[in-house]
Amino acid sequence: MGVLGLPLAGILSTASALIPGVWINPATDPNGFAQASAGAGLGNMIGIVAAALLVIGVQSLFWALTETGSNSWAFTGWISTRLQSSWLSM
């Protein structure tokens, strides 16, 4: 599961962004948002699964890199991924 976590997170993140209705602003187009609300909900649920898989994939990559003796690179990659995830969630 850990090995496939990162690629699956990328695929699911892309799929959730491509679902119609995810990027409709309900303040500017309430009728369009209401018509596409099922797609927006599905996109959000897929995004949550992708975020969970991202965490699993990054942790498994971190542990795999620490076992090879690349402790500094593993820690640097882990920190940069955490900072990117927190920056994107703002």
C-alpha positions, 0 to 999 in steps of 0.5 A, spaced: 500 500 500 505 504 501 509 504 495 502 505 491 500 511 495 504 516 492 502 515 485 495 513 487 494 520 490 497 524 484 492 520 480 486 521 485 488 528 486 488 529 478 481 526 477 478 530 483 480 536 480 477 534 473 470 533 475 465 538 473 462 542 478 468 542 483 470 549 481 464 553 481 463 558 486 456 558 489 456 565 491 456 567 483 453 562 480 448 558 485 444 555 480 450 552 477 453 550 483 446 546 485 446 543 479 453 540 479 453 539 487 453 531 486 460 532 482 462 537 487 461 532 493 464 527 489 470 531 487 471 533 495 471 525 497 476 523 492 480 529 494 480 527 501 482 520 499 488 522 495 490 526 501 490 520 506 494 516 500 499 522 500 500 521 507 501 514 507 505 514 501 510 520 504 511 516 510 513 509 506 518 513 502 521 516 508 522 509 512 524 506 505 529 512 504 532 511 512 533 504 511 538 505 505 542 510 509 539 517 506 537 519 513 538 527 511 535 526 504 529 522 507 528 528 512 529 533 507 523 530 503 519 529 508 519 536 511 518 539 504 512 535 503 509 537 509 510 544 508 507 544 501 501 540 504 500 545 509 501 551 504 496 548 499 491 547 505 491 555 507 
